[in-house]
């Protein structure tokens, strides 16, 4: 009995050992299968599928991953056996075999070289010349710093700085250095030699009489420059003049503009600009630098109501002539501008020189010292040899001004003194002959051509209208009215026919005309 139980117990132990052995064999066989070495050329995408399988992801997740990857899986037999050994299901392997992805584009074939094009002559129209555009000239690049005041003059930068500080501000403006901006410059439309002042004729020529308390300095010393940001600013200088302006004349308008800093004064020589004498130069100024006022308002004390508007000023500027007449008389720098006789004729005003009024005692003293310097310099120039370039240039300038300031015509001799150079296409009338302008009807002998505002011939003048006076008058134009004297009358000799010098058309008035003028 005991032997039977021992044999039964040993049999159970043997059966348990056999089960353990079978289990061990099964476990070691699966591990060996999973540890199979992957193929050498297994793609990274298949390795990702194996990772998902070993992470016990479902077939639906792995299948969606394969489809969304957009790749093409080309499985070999070794790849399929390896995936199966790693536990990848047959459904996933089937999806791998069916996936096509995005086929890679074949390499572009080398394009066949096209035959060379046949050159066909093509007509190219000529490029039209660009339309000329008016640009405002600049003068900053020709700036010459002012000469220091003569010894003992009693004026200088410090004195001007102290005198002007209460009426404006000092700022630094390259390349001029410290400049002064008046308080009035902030007002729209303000400009020097225009607001709060008027012209007077003196023993030193045309003198700007300013109503500003600082007028004795900034309108008789230095220069003015118009800055885009600051407006009009005064650049210090230490030579005195009745006015530092450039002049222009047309048939009906007188024009003047502040000289730019590039125009410098040389004692005994005069104004110079870019090395040339400033008698017939425009100094680089544009039309909007000028004040144009009709001759009938030249003697007014307020020019603002009579300033030519910009559109008209441009036309007047283009039709006007440069007249910058000046001289040295007994050491004084005399500015003749448009000339005393011409202004008297065109404004119908009897001009009698007045004494210059200067309120500043230091400026009076400096002016006398400058007069002595000019006298000595003029004597030095006269002692130079006749072949000296400076003496020759001064003599040519004086001869130019004695001739009436008429610039030579390009390509030929200049007009004789008292003769007007005709404009291009203009016919010069013979003595006693009136040449009508385009669209103008020549009046019959004895017929009066009404002026604007006159009543038409044969009709009664309306109340408030003006009856035309005697004499033959031309038609009105945007830039003035040309007036021809009545037959048999004689105009005053001003050095030019009709009182005009240069290449412009003259303008005179019948001496029998008794229309009052200033």
C-alpha positions in Angstrom: 0.0 0.0 0.0 2.7 2.4 0.9 4.6 1.5 -2.3 1.5 2.2 -4.4 1.1 5.7 -2.9 4.7 6.6 -3.4 4.5 5.5 -7.1 1.4 7.6 -7.5 3.1 10.7 -6.0 6.2 10.3 -8.1 4.0 10.0 -11.2 2.4 13.4 -10.4 5.8 14.9 -10.0 6.9 13.5 -13.3 3.7 14.9 -15.0 4.4 18.4 -13.5 8.0 18.4 -14.6 6.9 17.4 -18.1 4.4 20.3 -18.1 7.1 22.7 -16.9 9.5 21.5 -19.6 6.8 21.9 -22.3 6.0 25.4 -21.0 9.7 26.3 -20.9 10.2 25.1 -24.5 7.1 27.1 -25.7 8.3 30.3 -23.9 11.9 30.1 -25.2 10.7 29.3 -28.7 8.5 32.5 -28.9 11.3 34.7 -27.5 13.7 33.3 -30.1 11.2 33.9 -32.8 10.6 37.5 -31.6 14.4 38.1 -31.4 14.8 37.3 -35.1 17.3 39.6 -36.7 15.5 42.2 -39.0 16.4 42.3 -42.7 19.3 44.7 -43.5 17.2 46.8 -45.9 14.1 47.1 -43.7 12.7 50.6 -44.1 12.1 53.0 -41.2 8.4 53.0 -42.0 8.1 49.2 -41.4 10.1 49.6 -38.2 7.4 52.0 -37.0 4.7 49.4 -37.8 6.6 46.9 -35.7 6.8 49.3 -32.8 3.0 49.9 -33.0 2.4 46.2 -33.0 4.7 45.6 -30.0 2.9 48.4 -28.2 -0.3 46.3 -28.6 -2.0 48.8 -30.8 -5.1 47.6 -32.6 -5.2 46.7 -36.2 -7.5 49.5 -37.0 -5.1 52.1 -35.6 -2.1 50.6 -37.4 -4.1 50.4 -40.7 -5.1 54.0 -40.4 -1.5 55.0 -39.7 -0.3 53.2 -42.9 -3.0 54.8 -45.1 -2.3 58.3 -43.7 1.4 58.1 -44.1 1.1 58.3 -47.9 4.0 56.0 -48.5 4.4 53.0 -50.8 5.6 49.8 -49.1 7.3 47.3 -51.4 7.6 44.2 -49.2 9.9 41.4 -49.9 9.4 37.8 -48.7 11.9 38.4 -45.9 10.0 41.5 -44.8 6.8 39.5 -44.6 8.3 36.7 -42.6 10.0 39.2 -40.3 6.7 41.1 -39.7 4.9 37.9 -39.0 7.6 36.8 -36.5 7.1 40.2 -34.7 3.4 39.6 -34.3 2.1 41.8 -37.0 -1.3 40.5 -38.0 -2.2 39.3 -41.5 -4.7 42.2 -41.9 -1.9 44.7 -41.3 0.5 42.9 -43.7 -2.3 42.9 -46.3 -2.8 46.6 -45.9 1.0 47.1 -46.4 0.9 45.2 -49.6 -2.1 47.1 -50.9 -0.7 50.6 -50.1 0.5 52.7 -53.1 1.3 56.1 -51.6 2.5 59.0 -53.7 4.6 57.8 -56.5 7.8 59.7 -56.8 8.1 61.8 -59.9 10.5 60.5 -62.5 13.6 62.6 -63.0 13.0 65.3 -65.6 14.4 64.4 -68.9 16.8 66.8 -70.4 14.9 69.2 -72.6 15.6 69.1 -76.3 17.4 72.3 -77.2 15.0 74.4 -79.4 16.4 75.7 -82.7 17.8 79.2 -82.5 15.2 81.8 -83.1 15.2 83.6 -86.4 16.0 87.3 -85.9 13.2 89.4 -87.3 13.9 93.2 -87.6 11.5 95.1 -85.3 10.9 98.8 -85.7 11.6 100.7 -82.4 10.1 104.2 -82.4 12.5 106.9 -81.2 12.3 107.8 -77.5 10.6 111.2 -77.2 12.5 114.0 -75.5 11.5 114.4 -71.9 9.1 117.3 -71.2 11.1 120.1 -69.5 10.0 120.5 -65.9 10.7 123.7 -64.0 12.7 123.0 -60.9 13.5 125.5 -58.1 17.3 126.2 -58.3 19.3 125.9 -55.1 22.2 128.1 -54.1 23.4 126.4 -50.9 26.3 124.8 -52.8 27.8 128.2 -53.8 27.6 129.8 -50.4 30.6 132.0 -49.6 30.9 133.0 -45.9 30.7 136.8 -45.4 33.8 138.8 -44.9 34.3 140.1 -41.4 33.4 143.7 -40.6 36.1 146.3 -41.1 38.1 147.3 -38.0 36.3 149.8 -35.8 32.9 149.3 -37.5 31.3 148.6 -34.1 29.1 145.9 -35.6 29.5 142.1 -35.8 27.8 138.9 -35.0 27.5 139.5 -31.3 26.0 142.9 -31.9 23.4 141.6 -34.4 22.6 138.6 -32.2 21.8 140.9 -29.2 19.8 143.3 -31.3 17.7 140.6 -33.1 17.1 138.2 -30.2 13.9 140.0 -28.9 12.3 139.7 -32.3 13.0 136.1 -33.3 15.1 133.1 -32.7 18.6 132.0 -33.7 19.0 128.5 -35.1 21.9 126.6 -36.8 21.2 126.0 -40.5 24.0 124.2 -42.5 25.9 125.3 -44.4 25.3 128.9 -43.3 25.8 128.4 -39.5 23.7 130.5 -37.1 20.7 132.2 -38.9 17.9 134.3 -37.5 14.2 133.6 -38.0 11.8 136.5 -37.3 8.6 135.8 -35.5 6.7 137.1 -38.5 8.1 134.3 -40.6 5.6 131.9 -39.0 2.8 133.8 -40.7 1.6 132.3 -44.0 2.7 134.4 -47.0 5.3 136.4 -45.1 8.4 137.3 -47.0 11.3 139.8 -46.7 11.1 143.0 -48.8 7.4 142.7 -49.0 5.6 143.0 -45.7 5.6 146.2 -43.6 7.8 148.3 -45.9 8.0 150.1 -49.2 10.5 151.5 -51.7 12.0 155.0 -51.6 14.5 156.5 -54.0 17.5 158.1 -52.2 21.0 159.4 -53.1 22.1 155.7 -52.8 19.4 154.4 -55.2 16.4 152.3 -54.2 16.2 152.0 -50.5 13.9 149.6 -48.6 12.2 151.5 -45.9 11.0 148.9 -43.3 8.5 149.5 -40.6 10.0 146.7 -38.4 12.2 147.7 -35.4 14.9 145.4 -36.7 14.7 146.6 -40.3 17.9 148.6 -40.2 19.8 145.3 -39.9 18.2 142.5 -41.8 17.2 144.5 -44.9 20.5 146.3 -45.3 23.0 143.6 -44.1 23.3 139.9 -44.9 21.1 137.7 -47.1 17.9 135.8 -46.9 17.4 132.1 -47.5 14.1 130.1 -47.7 14.3 126.8 -45.8 11.6 124.2 -46.5 11.2 123.6 -42.8 11.9 127.0 -41.2 10.7 129.3 -43.9 12.6 132.6 -44.5 15.7 133.0 -42.4 18.3 135.8 -42.3 22.0 134.9 -42.9 24.3 137.4 -41.2 26.6 139.7 -43.3 28.5 142.8 -42.6 28.4 144.9 -45.8 25.7 147.7 -45.9 23.5 148.4 -49.0 20.2 150.2 -49.6 18.7 146.8 -50.3 20.2 143.4 -51.2 17.7 142.4 -53.9 17.7 141.2 -57.5 15.4 143.0 -60.0 13.2 142.0 -62.9 11.1 144.0 -65.2 8.2 143.3 -67.6 5.8 145.5 -69.5 3.6 146.1 -66.6 5.2 144.4 -63.5 8.2 145.3 -61.4 9.8 142.4 -59.6 12.3 142.0 -56.8 13.6 139.1 -54.7 16.1 138.8 -51.8 19.6 137.9 -52.9 20.6 134.4 -51.9 23.6 133.8 -49.7 25.6 132.7 -52.7 25.7 136.3 -54.0 28.6 138.0 -52.2 29.8 141.6 -52.2 33.4 142.7 -52.9 34.3 146.2 -52.0 35.1 148.3 -55.1 34.0 145.4 -57.4 30.3 144.8 -56.5 28.1 141.8 -56.5 29.5 138.4 -57.6 27.9 135.1 -58.1 29.8 131.9 -58.9 32.7 134.1 -59.9 30.8 136.3 -62.3 29.6 139.9 -61.9 26.0 140.2 -60.8 24.7 142.8 -63.3 22.8 140.5 -65.7 22.6 137.3 -63.6 19.5 135.7 -62.1 21.4 134.5 -59.0 19.6 131.1 -59.3 16.3 132.6 -58.1 13.0 131.1 -59.1 9.7 132.8 -59.8 8.3 132.1 -56.4 11.2 134.0 -54.8 10.0 137.2 -56.5 7.5 139.8 -55.6 5.7 141.1 -58.8 3.7 144.2 -58.4 2.1 146.4 -61.1 3.8 149.7 -61.8 0.6 151.5 -60.9 1.0 150.2 -57.3 4.8 150.5 -57.0 4.6 153.5 -54.7 2.0 151.9 -52.4 2.8 151.4 -48.7 1.2 147.9 -48.6 1.9 145.6 -51.5 -0.2 142.7 -50.2 -3.4 143.5 -52.2 -1.5 143.9 -55.4 0.9 140.9 -55.4 0.7 138.8 -58.6 -0.7 135.3 -57.7 1.6 132.3 -58.4 0.0 131.3 -61.7 0.4 134.8 -63.1 3.8 135.3 -61.4 5.2 132.3 -63.4 4.2 133.8 -66.7 5.5 137.3 -65.7 8.8 135.7 -64.6 9.3 133.9 -67.9 8.6 137.1 -69.9 10.6 139.4 -67.6 14.2 140.6 -67.9 17.0 140.8 -65.3 18.1 144.3 -64.5 20.6 144.6 -61.7 22.1 148.0 -62.2 24.4 149.3 -59.4 27.4 151.6 -59.1 29.9 153.2 -56.8 29.5 157.0 -56.2 31.8 158.7 -53.8 32.3 155.4 -51.9 28.6 154.7 -51.7 27.2 151.5 -53.1 24.3 152.8 -55.2 21.5 150.4 -56.2 19.8 151.7 -59.3 17.7 148.6 -59.9 15.2 149.2 -62.6 16.3 152.8 -62.9 14.9 156.1 -61.7 13.8 157.4 -65.1 12.1 154.2 -66.1 10.1 154.0 -62.9 9.2 157.6 -63.2 7.9 157.0 -66.7 5.9 153.9 -66.0 4.5 155.0 -62.6 3.8 158.6 -63.7 5.5 159.8 -60.5 7.9 162.6 -60.2 10.8 161.1 -58.3 12.9 163.2 -56.1 15.7 161.6 -54.0 15.1 161.6 -50.2 17.6 161.3 -47.4 18.2 157.9 -45.9 17.0 157.5 -42.4 19.0 155.2 -40.2 18.0 154.9 -36.5 21.0 152.9 -35.3 24.1 155.0 -34.5 26.5 152.0 -34.8 25.2 151.3 -38.3 25.7 154.9 -39.3 29.3 154.7 -38.1 29.9 151.3 -39.9 28.5 152.8 -43.1 31.0 155.6 -43.1 33.9 153.2 -42.4 32.7 151.0 -45.3 32.6 154.1 -47.6 36.3 154.7 -46.8 37.1 151.1 -47.6 35.3 151.3 -50.9 37.0 154.5 -52.0 40.5 153.0 -51.3 39.6 149.8 -53.1 38.4 151.6 -56.2 41.6 153.6 -56.3 43.6 150.4 -56.0 41.8 148.8 -58.9 42.2 151.9 -61.1 46.0 151.8 -60.5 46.2 148.2 -61.7 47.7 147.6 -65.2 45.2 147.8 -68.1 45.9 144.1 -68.8 44.9 143.0 -65.2 41.9 140.7 -65.3 40.2 142.4 -62.4 40.5 145.9 -63.9 39.3 144.6 -67.3 36.3 142.9 -65.7 35.4 146.1 -63.8 35.7 148.2 -66.9 33.6 145.8 -68.9 30.9 145.9 -66.2 30.9 149.7 -66.2 30.6 149.7 -70.0 27.8 147.2 -69.8 25.8 149.4 -67.4 26.5 152.6 -69.4 25.0 150.9 -72.4 21.7 150.6 -70.6 22.3 147.1 -69.1 21.4 145.3 -72.4 22.7 141.8 -72.5 24.2 140.6 -75.9 22.0 138.4 -78.0 23.3 134.8 -78.4 25.3 134.2 -81.6 25.4 137.9 -82.6 26.1 141.4 -81.5 24.0 143.0 -78.9 21.5 145.7 -79.6 22.6 149.3 -79.7 21.9 151.5 -76.7 18.2 152.4 -76.7 17.3 149.4 -79.0 15.2 146.5 -78.0 16.3 143.1 -79.1 13.3 141.3 -80.7 12.1 138.1 -79.3 12.2 134.9 -81.4 9.7 135.2 -84.2 8.9 138.8 -83.4 8.9 141.5 -86.1 10.6 144.7 -85.2 8.3 147.6 -86.2 9.6 150.5 -88.3 9.7 154.0 -86.8 6.1 155.2 -86.5 4.6 151.8 -87.2 2.5 149.9 -84.8 2.8 146.1 -85.0 -0.4 144.4 -83.8 -0.2 141.4 -81.5 -1.8 138.0 -82.5 -5.6 138.5 -82.5 -5.3 142.3 -82.2 -6.9 144.5 -84.8 -4.8 147.6 -85.8 -6.9 150.7 -85.2 -7.7 153.0 -88.1 -6.1 156.5 -88.0 -7.9 158.6 -85.4 -9.7 155.6 -83.9 -9.4 155.0 -80.2 -9.1 151.4 -79.0 -11.0 151.1 -75.7 -9.2 149.7 -72.7 -10.7 147.0 -70.4 -13.5 148.7 -68.6 -14.0 151.4 -71.3 -17.3 151.8 -73.0 -17.4 150.5 -76.6 -17.2 153.1 -79.4 -20.5 154.6 -80.3 -22.1 153.8 -76.9 -22.6 155.8 -73.8 -20.4 154.9 -70.9 -22.2 153.1 -68.1 -22.1 154.8 -64.7 -18.8 154.1 -63.0 -16.9 153.3 -66.2 -13.9 155.2 -67.5 -14.0 157.1 -70.8 -10.9 156.2 -72.9 -8.4 159.0 -73.3 -6.5 159.9 -76.4 -3.7 158.0 -77.9 -3.4 154.5 -79.5 -3.2 151.7 -77.1 -2.6 148.0 -77.7 -4.6 145.0 -76.5 -4.4 143.8 -72.9 -2.5 140.6 -72.2 -2.1 138.6 -69.0 1.3 140.1 -68.3 0.5 143.7 -69.1 -0.6 146.2 -71.7 1.7 147.5 -74.4 1.2 151.2 -75.1 2.4 153.0 -78.2 2.8 156.8 -78.1 0.6 159.0 -80.3 2.1 160.0 -83.6 4.4 163.0 -83.3 5.1 162.6 -79.6 8.5 161.9 -78.1 9.2 159.7 -75.1 11.9 160.5 -72.6 15.3 159.1 -73.4 15.9 156.4 -70.7 18.7 154.6 -72.5 16.3 152.1 -74.0 13.4 152.3 -76.4 10.2 152.4 -74.5 12.2 152.4 -71.3 13.1 148.7 -71.6 16.6 147.2 -71.7 17.3 143.7 -72.6 15.5 141.4 -75.0 11.9 142.3 -74.0 9.1 144.4 -75.4 9.0 148.0 -74.3 6.1 149.8 -72.7 5.6 153.6 -72.8 2.7 156.0 -72.1 1.5 158.9 -74.2 2.9 162.1 -72.6 -0.4 163.7 -73.4 -2.2 161.3 -71.2 -3.1 163.2 -68.0 -4.2 160.2 -66.0 -2.9 160.9 -62.5 -0.2 158.6 -61.2 1.7 158.2 -58.1 
